[in-house]
Amino acid sequence: MATVKQVLKAKSELIVHTIDAEASVHEAVALMSRAEVGALVVMVGDTVCGIVTERDYARKVILRDKASRTTTVCEIMTAPVMSVSVRTTADECMTLMTQHRIRHLPVVEGGMLVGMISIGDLVRHVIDEQQFAIDQLESYVRGPRPEMPTCALTKRSPIPQTLAARFA
């Protein structure tokens, strides 16, 4: 199974969006909206101290009739934050996320924030691994004659002509 380091390498967006613990919730929600993300890592200087998510905003500000411009991020953030290292496996991350009902894990190495992975990143990675296995099996089944059609239907190979005619 892949490690967090491999999952991070495959991500197209490597920027980790952070916010200061003393920033207003309004600033946090505005940043999440601009960045099109669902969570921000909360920092005090260079230290990760929590995470704030859209869920935190909904449950701890809106439902409690708090004012987002006067409420600080540290008042609603989830802390202590659960984090992983680059050596953590994707399976371990999925287990943590499932058990704790979370969608984002900051990646911390040597006390420094180095990335963030989401459940979407992990699902995408699993799909890519499965597609690779399917491609390898199809290649094995075809053997030395790759031009021969197979019955395997995957996203990368079109329906063979013999089968396409049956569905027309």
C-alpha positions, 0 to 999 in steps of 0.5 A, spaced: 500 500 500 502 507 498 504 512 503 502 519 504 508 521 501 506 517 494 499 520 495 502 527 496 506 526 490 500 525 485 496 531 488 495 537 483 495 542 488 500 542 493 498 548 497 496 547 504 491 553 506 493 555 513 490 561 518 492 564 524 488 562 530 486 569 532 483 570 525 476 571 525 471 565 523 469 570 517 476 570 514 477 563 515 470 562 511 472 567 506 479 563 505 476 557 504 471 559 499 476 563 495 481 557 495 475 552 494 477 547 500 473 545 506 478 545 511 484 550 513 490 548 518 490 553 524 497 555 526 500 559 531 507 561 528 510 555 525 506 550 529 500 546 527 495 547 533 488 545 530 484 545 524 477 548 522 472 546 517 466 548 514 463 543 519 466 546 525 463 553 522 456 550 521 455 547 528 459 552 532 457 558 529 451 558 525 447 553 529 449 557 536 448 564 533 455 566 533 457 572 529 463 570 524 466 577 524 467 577 532 468 569 533 476 567 532 478 561 529 481 558 535 474 558 539 471 553 534 477 549 531 478 542 532 484 541 537 488 537 538 488 536 531 490 529 528 495 528 523 500 523 520 507 523 517 509 522 510 511 514 512 503 513 514 500 508 509 494 510 505 490 504 509 492 507 516 489 514 513 483 511 511 482 507 517 483 514 522 478 518 517 473 512 518 474 511 525 474 519 527 469 521 522 474 526 519 475 528 512 482 532 512 489 530 515 495 535 516 501 531 514 507 533 519 514 531 519 519 534 524 514 538 527 513 542 520 507 542 516 508 539 509 502 537 506 494 535 507 490 529 505 483 529 504 479 523 503 478 525 496 485 524 495 485 517 498 479 515 494 483 518 487 489 514 489 485 507 490 482 508 484 488 509 480 491 503 483 485 499 481 486 501 474 493 500 474 491 493 476 486 492 471 491 494 466 496 489 468 491 484 468 488 485 461 495 486 458 497 479 461 490 476 459 492 479 452 499 476 452 503 477 446 497 479 441 495 485 444 490 487 438 485 481 440 479 484 443 477 482 450 471 482 454 474 486 460 471 493 459 475 499 463 475 506 462 481 506 458 479 501 453 473 502 448 468 496 447 471 492 442 468 492 435 465 485 436 461 487 442 460 494 440 456 492 434 451 488 439 450 494 443 448 498 437 
